[in-house]
């Protein structure tokens, strides 16, 4: 699972690589045409249009290729990493803390603690679900990286070290994505 920072850096590098590729291809065409292409404020001709068209096609193609290769969100790629997805800790909802099964009231999700450590999850099924069976991600993991986990599990725990910060339910995740 990648963090928000890693996705933003990947977006920046992919954008800059696409820009460099498009500029280099446009320069090669400009040199092949004998430097006659003009596309700008002072001049305009067919060679310049050809160079501009090559730049647009190369830039678009390399952006699409970079997006496929890095699997980063389009908004992160198109803004050169300025905007990234949220961190999972920002979407996580806090869970009730229960020290014993008998203290659980049967409403909502709750973390079962024994000797000060979380050991299970209550309220997701008719029995205590051990924490090893519930997927968990680090707090700084990008929210867009959680999608594969929701195919098999209705909830993902957000942890920071040994501490459970909260949980992201499937419904909240899809609501965040706008689905």
Secondary structure, DSSP 8 states (H G I E B T S, - for coil): --BHHHHHHHHHHHHHHHHHHHHHHHHHHHHHTTT---BSSS-B-HHHHHHHHHHHHHHHHHHHHHHHHHT--HHHHHTTTSS---BHHHH-B--EEESSGGG--SSS-EEEEETTEEEEEESSSSS-EEGGGS-EEETTBBGGGGHHHHTT-SEEEEEETTEEEEEEEHHHHHHHHT-
